[in-house]
């Protein structure tokens, strides 16, 4: 679970903290002061809007957290976020071509949440920008107890579901430097220290002892290019990321292994912007003595996290968003994925297909932030997802 679901859960729980508003620049006039409830209406169209509340409010901002991941059950919690700009920090920067890029305000916060299957987590994090957005830092640390299932192919019984719990600390720290206008090169450190316990003691014999290590500490690199028009709910442009993490006893890890990921998302506006087509490619790999809960897994709406997990995974997904008006939109999506590498090659495994539909509402116009609900159907079940911003992370 951890390389993706743990940091992902940490960052999900820290909602906005580490993946947060890269489009918070003030692009139009501030709403007039018309009392408390005016902060929730857009002066442009008079409809419900959270822009003023999110951008202009001073002090800590309480934000509800909604968890709808089938692998850990439904749940929620509360986060406290604090937006702050340093003295003299600009809202935007200008590229060598004259294009204007927004600069995110620094963001700090903490969160606590839980789900119906007994999963509990609490943590804190920050996202900071320095020197005209030439330097970036983002990171978070959390304490959690997570209940999950591990799906293992066995010669005698086929796919075996093994319930387990991991209880401990996870920390993800990352620093980046910008080169040119839109290319960021960074260093990252992922640290995981867990006590682990299988629900059925006899299942221990099914997992290689080398895959039961409890402490992972890895350093790595990432290269990121981001040309999207908006980081919350993009309508044009593309982004791509390549990242590696190397775990070794020299860094404090129990075992030696590597994790790799490459992803790219692209967006194409059609019909004068009424229709937006999106495409996603996501490939992950692991080598060495990888703990069973750290192996790559398929992330698709309609498929529970960790359901399809192996040394290699590949995902292709497309999404269409139809903007009914300036506030409401409908979405449809379909994706396919494979997981392979341990016992079977790429050509020997089946393809998992998931699809679904949902709706969006432009909740913060000045930030370009849509929120809504998706329903996804996979090979095994149907799942609901509360979306804040893009479903692709």
HELIX and SHEET records of a PDB file:
HELIX    1   1 UNK A    2  UNK A    6  3                                   5    
HELIX    2   2 UNK A    7  UNK A   13  1                                   7    
HELIX    3   3 UNK A   36  UNK A   40  5                                   5    
HELIX    4   4 UNK A   51  UNK A   55  1                                   5    
HELIX    5   5 UNK A  201  UNK A  206  5                                   6    
HELIX    6   6 UNK A  209  UNK A  211  5                                   3    
HELIX    7   7 UNK A  249  UNK A  251  5                                   3    
HELIX    8   8 UNK A  271  UNK A  273  5                                   3    
HELIX    9   9 UNK A  292  UNK A  294  5                                   3    
HELIX   10  10 UNK A  346  UNK A  348  5                                   3    
HELIX   11  11 UNK A  365  UNK A  367  5                                   3    
SHEET    1   A16 UNK A  60  UNK A  67  0                                        
SHEET    2   A16 UNK A  75  UNK A  84 -1                                        
SHEET    3   A16 UNK A 106  UNK A 115 -1                                        
SHEET    4   A16 UNK A 120  UNK A 130 -1                                        
SHEET    5   A16 UNK A 135  UNK A 154 -1                                        
SHEET    6   A16 UNK A 158  UNK A 179 -1                                        
SHEET    7   A16 UNK A 183  UNK A 198 -1                                        
SHEET    8   A16 UNK A 215  UNK A 226 -1                                        
SHEET    9   A16 UNK A 237  UNK A 247 -1                                        
SHEET   10   A16 UNK A 257  UNK A 270 -1                                        
SHEET   11   A16 UNK A 275  UNK A 288 -1                                        
SHEET   12   A16 UNK A 312  UNK A 323 -1                                        
SHEET   13   A16 UNK A 328  UNK A 340 -1                                        
SHEET   14   A16 UNK A 352  UNK A 364 -1                                        
SHEET   15   A16 UNK A 369  UNK A 377 -1                                        
SHEET   16   A16 UNK A 382  UNK A 388 -1                                        
SHEET    1   B 2 UNK A  92  UNK A  94  0                                        
SHEET    2   B 2 UNK A 100  UNK A 102 -1                                        
END                                                                             
